[in-house]
């Protein structure tokens, strides 16, 4: 468990094919810039983040580097190819970070409105735990359903909706990924017996998955 803020690196998965959206939304222009730059800029502004690795498709690496050059930042940013699964891509990102990076923050690059304060909150949440994730307490009544029939009503006060960023002890995360299979990094830490805490996320920190999500993002940008 981490007792103080250590060297922190970030891994930003950006290798999605956008099956439900109809195109690779991470590179679609939202306002004056491609979507992926919104989240990247938040991590560039967070001084606790020492290194950033963007994990993408092989054919997009050169394009991302071209966009990064225009940012004129001194922070280390590497762009690498992902794997067949999100888990493989995150592993590639973690192992690309310098060995001195003791914590790693994972963030879906298609959550464009993450803030540096939320990133820092997940980092601070690792002080006494193996990890900390951003999440929202459910405002809706939650039903467990089987074959379109309600099985039971779950106490919504116990239900949190996971977001990213999610920050972990890097060694613990790598070991968990080597021994578990899941689409959520926190789930793998939990399965390995690790302790993960929650910090309150934001309704604006939504993930763009559908065209409706994109329209909502345009409203945020254009007002």
N, C-alpha and C positions, 0 to 999 in steps of 0.2 A: 504494500500500500504506500502511496505517495504522501509524504509529510509536508512538502512544500512544492511550489511551482518549479518544475524542472524544465529542461530544454524541450520545446514542443514543436513538432512538425505536423503538417496537415496533408491529408490525402483527399483529393477531390475527384470522385469517380465521374467520368464524362463519356463513357463508352456505350451508352444506351442507343438502341436503334430506333426508338420512338414508334414502336408497333401500334400502340393505341392512338398516338398523336398523328401519325401519317408521315412524319419526317423526323430528322434528328433535331429536335427542338433546342438542344443546347447551343446550336450554332445559328439558329434563326434570330434575326435582328429584332430586338425589343427596343423601340425608340431609336436611339442613335448608335447602338452597339449590340453585338451578339449576346445572347442570354448568359453565356457562361462567365462573361466579364463582371456581371453584377456580384455574384457570390465571391469571385476571385478578389475583387476590390475590397470586400469586407475583410477578407483574410490578410490582405496587404496592409490594411489599416490597423489590424490587431498586432500590437508590438510584441505580444507574448509568442506569436507564431514566428519561428526562426526560419523554417523551410516549408516549401509547398511542392507537392507532386500532383500533377494532373494526369489522370489515367484515362486514355481515350482510345479510339480506333487508330490503327496504324496509318490509315490514309488521311487522318486529320492532324497528325503531329506537326507537320510543317506549317499548316494554316494557323494553329494555335500559337506556335512560336512567333509567327509574323505579327499576330495581334498583341502578344506580350511585349514585343520590342517597342511598340508605340507607348507603352505604359511608363517607360523610363524609371523602373524600380530597381533598387539595389538588392532587394530580397531574393534569395535563391528560389527559382522556379524551374522545376524539371517537368518535361512532358514525356510520358512513356506509353507503350502499348498495354492494353488490358488483356484479360484472359477470357475464357468462354463463359465464366460465371462472374457475378459481382464479387463474390468471395475471392476469386482468383485475382481480380483486378485490384481489390483492396490489399491483398497480400503482396502483389507486385509493388504497389505504392509504399507499403510499410518497409519492405526490404530495400527500396531505393533510397529512403531517408538515411541520413548519416547515422552511424552507430551511436552518436552522442545524443540523439533525440530519444528521450526517455518516455515522453507522452506523445500520443498521436491523436489528432482530431480528424474524424471522418465526417464529410459533409456532402450531401447530394447537390451537385452543381446546378441542378434544375430547381433548387429552392433559392431564388434570386434575392430575396429580401431579408436574408440573415444579417444580423448586425454584429459589430465587433464586441458589444457588451454581452450578447448571448453566447458568442464563442468563448469569451473569457469566463462566463458563468459556468460553462461545462468544464473548463480547465480547473477552476477553483473547486468544483465539486469532486475532483479526483484527490483532494488533499488527504482524505481518510478512506478512500475506496479504490477499487480497481478500475472504476469508470464512472462517468456521469453523462446522462443524455438529456437533451431538451425534450419536453413532452407537455401536452395539454390535458388538463383534467376534463373528462367528458361532461358536456352540458346536456347531453341527450340521454334518455332512458335506453338502456342496452339490453337487447334480447339475444339469447342463444336460440338458434333456429336449426331444425333438421327437417329436410323434405318440405320446406315452406311452412312448417308448423312450429310454434313457439315451444321450446323445451323448458325454458325458465327465464326469469328476469334477473339480471345481474345488478348488484348495487353499483350505481354509477360513481359513487364516491370513492370506489376502489379502482376505477378504470382511468388509465392515462393513455393518451394517444401519442405514440412515439413520433418524434421528429429527428432531424439532424440539425445542428452538429451533435456528434457523440464523441466524447474524449475518453481514451483508455491508456492504461499502462501498456506501452508498446510490446514489451516482452510477453505480458499476459495475453494480449490480443493475438499475437502471432501463434502462441502455443494453442490457444483456443481454436483458431482457424485451422490449425493442423489436425485437430481432433474432432471437429464438429462440422456440420453442413447446415447453413441457414442463410437467409437473405438479409438478416439484421445482425450487425456485429454484437450488439448488446446480448442478443439471444445466445450467442456462442459463449460469451463470457459467463452468462448465467448458467448455461449447461455445464460449464467447467467448474462451477462452484464459486465463481467470483462474486464480489459485491459491487453492484452498480446502483448509483443514486440517481435521482431525478431533479432537474431544475426546470422552472416554469418556462415554457417556450412562448411563442407568439402566434396569434392567428394570421399575421401577415407573413409568417415564415412557412407559407404553404408550398407544396410541391406541384410543379406544373406537369400534369399527366395528360390532360385532355384539352380540347379546343376551348372549352368553357373556362378552364384554369388560365389559359392564355389570355382570354378576354378580360378576366379579372386582373391579371398582371398588367394589361394595358391600361386599365382604369387606375391602378396604383401609380403607374408611371406618368400617365397623361393628366390624371386628376378628374 
